[in-house]
Amino acid sequence: MSKKLFYLLGIVATIILGTLLYLQFCCNCCMPSQKNDDTSICAYPIVTEQDRVPFILNGSGMNYKCNDNLNFLSDNPSLITPVSDSVSLGIRNLKEILIANPKQKITITGYATSAEKNTTKFENLGLARANDVKNFFISQGLPKEKFDTKGKIVTAWQMFGDTLSGPIKFNFNALETTQAGNTDLSSIKEQLNANPLVLYFNTNRSNENLSKDEHQKIIDIVQYVNKTPGSGVMIIGHSDSSGKREANVVLAQKRAIFTKNYLVKSGIPSSRIEIQSKGPDEPIADNETTEGKAKNRRTVTTIK
């Protein structure tokens, strides 16, 4: 056998051996394990949307949902942090609703499976998780007196790997009284249309910081529309006169869309909201001054 042929056979043998070793020790780590015991080789299970429980805040003046959630390791009472941006956005929206509506309270229910071990001082692991979420909300600036906690034990819960997906649910308790509850519906429409919801915007930017009065108007609009068949909402976007008219019409339309999305998250069906753009055509203040331009960059929301 020639030396050249000997080298070629060695190369082929090396390739074959390397391939076998790769298949044995590397590929298994990249595939989800088919085992149900603790001897599983795979440390990184594939997570699909079916593995996740959505994060939902649905109550008076609020309807928020995202695919991420508040998650917990098995047998563990502590919330996995940091939470995702989409969950954080929902918590910020909840904070605004609670500040605007001081009579609103929420019950946080935590869940745990019967197979999990409870090493906490609480009656069960679900209650411990509910209290940990309450403490997290308080750390984010939400009022602690707004929350009650409960715990439930279930036979199973949706998981990915060793993590429980969103074993927390939120129940918005019925309000004793609200501004809308103390006034007949026709009067609410009359008052809101006489003094409509007006949101102001910075140049080329949307406004997310609502006042207490603006929040209350949103709550009243939501309650009126949801209690009055055939009713709807009209949102008109406006701009100042800076730049080209065509661009300002588009910008005013975007502001109207922003306001519509906010109302949809608050609980009004999208199909019952109409939007228009007036661009710079209907100013309410002098476009020659900075203050006047700021007043013209707005959306106006009324009840149809």
C-alpha positions as CSV (number, residue, x, y, z in Angstrom):
1,M,0.0,0.0,0.0
2,S,1.4,3.4,-1.0
3,K,2.0,6.1,1.6
4,K,-0.5,8.4,-0.3
5,L,-3.3,5.9,-0.1
6,F,-2.5,5.3,3.6
7,Y,-3.0,9.0,4.3
8,L,-6.3,9.1,2.4
9,L,-7.7,6.2,4.4
10,G,-6.7,7.9,7.6
11,I,-8.5,11.1,6.6
12,V,-11.7,9.1,5.8
13,A,-11.5,7.2,9.1
14,T,-11.1,10.5,11.0
15,I,-14.1,12.1,9.3
16,I,-16.3,9.0,10.0
17,L,-15.2,8.9,13.7
18,G,-15.8,12.6,14.1
19,T,-19.3,12.4,12.7
20,L,-20.2,9.5,15.0
21,L,-18.9,11.4,18.1
22,Y,-20.9,14.5,17.0
23,L,-24.1,12.6,16.6
24,Q,-23.6,10.9,20.0
25,F,-22.6,13.8,22.2
26,C,-23.7,17.0,20.5
27,C,-26.9,16.6,18.6
28,N,-28.7,15.1,21.6
29,C,-28.1,18.4,23.4
30,C,-29.9,20.4,20.7
31,M,-33.0,18.2,20.6
32,P,-35.8,18.1,23.1
33,S,-35.5,15.1,25.3
34,Q,-38.0,12.3,25.0
35,K,-37.4,11.2,28.6
36,N,-39.6,12.1,31.6
37,D,-37.1,11.5,34.3
38,D,-34.2,13.5,35.8
39,T,-31.6,11.7,33.6
40,S,-32.6,13.8,30.6
41,I,-29.5,15.0,28.7
42,C,-31.2,18.0,27.1
43,A,-30.8,21.2,29.2
44,Y,-32.4,23.6,26.7
45,P,-35.9,22.4,25.8
46,I,-37.6,24.0,22.8
47,V,-40.4,26.5,23.9
48,T,-43.4,26.9,21.6
49,E,-46.4,29.2,21.9
50,Q,-48.4,26.1,23.0
51,D,-46.2,25.9,26.1
52,R,-47.1,29.4,27.3
53,V,-50.1,30.7,29.2
54,P,-50.8,34.3,28.1
55,F,-50.7,37.3,30.5
56,I,-54.2,38.7,30.8
57,L,-55.5,41.8,32.6
58,N,-59.2,42.1,31.8
59,G,-61.5,44.2,33.9
60,S,-63.1,47.6,34.3
61,G,-61.4,50.0,32.0
62,M,-58.7,47.6,30.9
63,N,-58.2,44.7,28.5
64,Y,-54.5,43.8,28.1
65,K,-53.1,40.5,26.8
66,C,-49.6,39.4,25.7
67,N,-47.9,36.0,25.1
68,D,-45.2,36.4,27.8
69,N,-46.1,36.0,31.4
70,L,-45.1,35.9,35.1
71,N,-43.2,32.6,35.4
72,F,-42.0,30.4,38.3
73,L,-39.6,27.5,38.7
74,S,-41.1,24.3,39.9
75,D,-41.3,24.0,43.7
76,N,-40.3,27.7,43.9
77,P,-42.4,30.6,45.3
78,S,-40.3,33.4,43.8
79,L,-41.2,35.1,40.6
80,I,-38.6,34.8,37.8
81,T,-37.2,38.3,37.1
82,P,-36.7,40.4,35.2
83,V,-40.1,40.1,33.5
84,S,-40.5,40.8,29.8
85,D,-41.1,44.2,28.3
86,S,-44.6,43.3,27.2
87,V,-45.6,42.1,30.7
88,S,-44.0,45.3,32.2
89,L,-46.2,47.4,29.8
90,G,-49.3,45.7,31.1
91,I,-48.3,46.4,34.7
92,R,-47.7,50.1,33.9
93,N,-51.2,50.2,32.3
94,L,-52.7,48.6,35.4
95,K,-51.0,51.1,37.6
96,E,-52.6,53.9,35.7
97,I,-56.0,52.3,35.9
98,L,-55.7,51.8,39.7
99,I,-54.5,55.3,40.3
100,A,-57.4,56.7,38.2
101,N,-60.0,54.5,39.8
102,P,-59.3,54.4,43.6
103,K,-62.2,52.0,44.3
104,Q,-60.9,49.2,42.0
105,K,-59.5,46.2,43.8
106,I,-57.9,43.0,42.3
107,T,-57.7,39.5,43.5
108,I,-54.4,37.7,42.6
109,T,-54.8,33.9,42.5
110,G,-51.6,31.9,42.5
111,Y,-51.5,28.3,41.4
112,A,-49.3,25.3,42.2
113,T,-49.5,21.6,41.3
114,S,-50.2,18.9,43.8
115,A,-46.8,17.4,42.9
116,E,-44.8,20.5,44.0
117,K,-43.3,20.9,47.5
118,N,-44.3,23.8,49.7
119,T,-41.4,25.0,51.8
120,T,-42.9,28.4,52.6
121,K,-44.8,29.7,55.6
122,F,-47.9,30.1,53.5
123,E,-50.8,27.6,53.5
124,N,-49.9,26.5,50.0
125,L,-47.3,27.3,47.3
126,G,-50.0,28.9,45.1
127,L,-50.7,31.5,47.9
128,A,-47.0,32.1,48.3
129,R,-46.7,32.9,44.6
130,A,-49.7,35.2,44.7
131,N,-48.1,37.2,47.5
132,D,-44.7,37.3,45.7
133,V,-46.5,38.8,42.6
134,K,-48.3,41.3,44.9
135,N,-44.9,42.4,46.4
136,F,-43.5,42.7,42.9
137,F,-46.4,45.0,41.9
138,I,-45.8,47.1,45.0
139,S,-42.1,47.4,44.1
140,Q,-43.3,48.8,40.8
141,G,-45.3,51.5,42.5
142,L,-48.8,49.9,42.5
143,P,-50.8,50.6,45.7
144,K,-50.6,47.6,48.0
145,E,-54.2,48.1,49.4
146,K,-55.5,47.3,45.9
147,F,-54.7,43.6,46.0
148,D,-56.1,40.5,47.7
149,T,-54.4,37.1,47.3
150,K,-55.6,33.5,47.0
151,G,-53.9,30.2,46.4
152,K,-55.1,27.1,44.6
153,I,-53.7,23.6,44.1
154,V,-54.3,21.9,40.7
155,T,-53.3,18.6,39.3
156,A,-51.2,20.0,36.5
157,W,-50.1,23.3,34.9
158,Q,-48.6,24.3,31.6
159,M,-44.8,24.1,31.7
160,F,-41.7,24.5,29.6
161,G,-38.8,22.6,31.0
162,D,-38.9,23.0,34.8
163,T,-40.7,26.3,34.6
164,L,-44.4,27.0,35.1
165,S,-45.9,29.4,32.6
166,G,-48.0,32.1,34.3
167,P,-49.5,30.3,37.2
168,I,-51.2,33.6,38.2
169,K,-54.6,34.9,37.4
170,F,-56.2,38.3,38.1
171,N,-59.8,39.0,38.9
172,F,-61.0,42.6,38.8
173,N,-63.5,42.9,41.7
174,A,-66.8,44.6,41.1
175,L,-66.7,48.3,41.9
176,E,-69.1,49.6,44.6
177,T,-69.6,53.0,42.8
178,T,-68.0,54.8,39.9
179,Q,-68.7,58.1,38.2
180,A,-70.5,56.2,35.4
181,G,-72.5,54.2,37.9
182,N,-73.9,57.3,39.5
183,T,-75.1,59.0,36.3
184,D,-77.6,57.8,33.7
185,L,-76.1,56.9,30.4
186,S,-77.6,59.7,28.3
187,S,-76.1,62.2,30.7
188,I,-72.7,60.6,30.4
189,K,-72.8,60.9,26.6
190,E,-73.9,64.5,26.9
191,Q,-71.2,65.4,29.3
192,L,-68.4,63.6,27.4
193,N,-69.4,65.2,24.1
194,A,-69.6,68.7,25.7
195,N,-66.2,68.1,27.3
196,P,-64.5,65.4,25.2
197,L,-61.4,63.4,25.8
198,V,-58.6,65.4,24.3
199,L,-55.0,64.0,24.3
200,Y,-52.1,66.2,23.4
201,F,-48.9,65.0,21.7
202,N,-45.3,66.1,21.4
203,T,-44.0,66.7,17.9
204,N,-43.8,63.4,16.0
205,R,-44.4,61.5,19.3
206,S,-47.3,59.8,21.0
207,N,-48.5,60.7,24.5
208,E,-48.6,57.8,27.1
209,N,-48.8,59.8,30.3
210,L,-52.5,60.4,31.0
211,S,-53.9,62.5,33.8
212,K,-56.5,61.3,36.3
213,D,-59.2,63.2,34.5
214,E,-58.3,61.7,31.2
215,H,-58.3,58.2,32.8
216,Q,-61.8,58.8,34.2
217,K,-63.1,59.9,30.8
218,I,-61.7,56.7,29.3
219,I,-63.4,54.6,32.0
220,D,-66.7,56.4,31.3
221,I,-66.4,56.0,27.6
222,V,-65.7,52.3,28.0
223,Q,-68.7,51.8,30.3
224,Y,-71.1,53.8,28.1
225,V,-70.2,52.0,24.9
226,N,-70.3,48.5,26.5
227,K,-73.7,49.2,28.1
228,T,-75.3,50.9,25.0
229,P,-76.0,48.7,22.0
230,G,-75.3,50.5,18.7
231,S,-73.1,53.2,20.2
232,G,-69.5,53.9,19.1
233,V,-66.6,56.3,19.4
234,M,-65.3,58.9,17.0
235,I,-61.6,59.8,17.2
236,I,-60.3,62.8,15.2
237,G,-56.6,63.4,14.9
238,H,-55.1,66.9,14.5
239,S,-51.7,68.5,13.9
240,D,-50.0,71.9,13.9
241,S,-49.1,73.6,10.6
242,S,-45.3,72.9,10.6
243,G,-44.1,71.2,7.4
244,K,-46.1,69.9,4.5
245,R,-49.9,69.4,4.8
246,E,-49.8,65.8,3.4
247,A,-47.3,64.8,6.1
248,N,-49.3,66.4,8.8
249,V,-52.5,64.5,7.7
250,V,-50.6,61.3,8.0
251,L,-49.2,62.3,11.4
252,A,-52.6,63.2,12.7
253,Q,-53.9,59.8,11.5
254,K,-51.2,58.0,13.5
255,R,-52.2,60.0,16.6
256,A,-55.8,58.9,16.1
257,I,-54.6,55.2,15.7
258,F,-52.6,55.5,18.9
259,T,-55.7,56.7,20.8
260,K,-57.8,54.0,19.2
261,N,-55.4,51.3,20.3
262,Y,-55.4,52.7,23.8
263,L,-59.2,52.5,23.9
264,V,-59.2,48.9,22.5
265,K,-56.8,47.9,25.3
266,S,-59.1,49.5,27.8
267,G,-62.0,47.3,26.6
268,I,-63.8,48.9,23.6
269,P,-64.2,46.6,20.5
270,S,-62.1,47.9,17.6
271,S,-65.2,47.6,15.3
272,R,-67.0,50.3,17.3
273,I,-64.2,52.9,17.0
274,E,-64.0,55.2,13.9
275,I,-61.0,57.4,13.2
276,Q,-60.5,60.5,11.0
277,S,-57.6,62.8,10.3
278,K,-58.0,66.6,9.9
279,G,-54.3,67.3,9.8
280,P,-53.7,71.0,10.3
281,D,-57.1,72.1,8.9
282,E,-58.9,72.7,12.2
283,P,-56.6,74.5,14.6
284,I,-57.9,75.6,18.0
285,A,-54.9,77.9,18.7
286,D,-52.4,80.2,16.9
287,N,-49.8,78.1,14.9
288,E,-47.5,81.1,15.1
289,T,-46.6,80.4,18.7
290,T,-45.1,77.3,20.4
291,E,-48.0,77.1,22.9
292,G,-50.5,77.3,20.1
293,K,-48.8,74.5,18.1
294,A,-48.8,72.3,21.2
295,K,-52.6,72.7,21.6
296,N,-53.2,71.9,18.0
297,R,-51.3,68.6,18.2
298,R,-54.1,66.5,19.6
299,T,-56.8,63.9,19.2
300,V,-60.5,64.5,20.2
301,T,-62.6,61.6,21.2
302,T,-66.4,61.7,21.4
303,I,-69.3,59.2,21.6
304,K,-71.4,58.6,18.5
